[in-house]
Amino acid sequence: MYYWTSGGTAEVDFLIEKEGVVIPVEVKAREHTKSRSLSVFSERYHPLHRIRFSERNFGWENGIDAVPLYAAWLV
């Protein structure tokens, strides 16, 4: 596992490499899920998949797979 930083203020918590595909993972401790860092990473590298862990329920919004914190072990 790795992480990514823009060298400025943007930082993605984890990068998972699976079969040559890089998946950025952002972790939010609360329900507030706005993630500028994940957006910056996505604009630069156009990943096929993006994952965000938070207190919110399962879902899919703006091209991001939303996974509740309690289900992190499923990924």
N, C-alpha and C positions, 0 to 999 in steps of 0.2 A: 504494500500500500504506500501511496505517496500523497503529497498535498501540492497545491499550486498557489503561487502568489504572482501578482502582476508587477511586483517591484514597487508598487505604490500602496494603495489602500485596499485593493481587491485580493481576496484570499478564499480559495475553495478548500474545505476541510479535508476531503479525501479524494484521491483518484484511484479507481480500481481498474486494473488491466485484466481483461478476460478475452482470451483468444485473439489478441492483437487489437482489441477495441478498448479505448479508454472511456470510462464512465465517471463523470464528476459527481461527487456526493456532498451535499450541504446538510448540516445538522443545525436545527433551530430548537432551542430549549423550550420555547413557548408556542402558542398558536400563531403568533405573528410570523409570517413566512416570506415576507418580501426579501429577496436575495439579490442585491446588486452584483455581488461577486460572481454568482452563478451566471448571471446575464452577461457580464464582461467576458468570462471564460467561453461561454457559448457563442458570442459574437466573433471571437478570435478563432476558435477551433471547430465549431459546428459539430459537436458530438452527436452521435446517433441516439444515445440515451442519456437522461439526466435523472438523478434521484435526490429527493429532499426528505429528510426525516424531521418530524415535528410532532407536536401534540395533536395535530389534526388527524382526521380519519383517512383511510385509503382514498385515493383519487388520482385524477390526471388533469392538470391544468397548465396551460401555456407550454405544452410539450414536456412537462416535468412529471415524473411518477412520484406521487406523494405517498409516503409510508409512515404510519405512526411509530413513535419511538419504541413502543412495546413490541413492535414486530420487526425490529432491525435484524434479528437472527434469521429471518426468512430470506434475506437478500444474499 
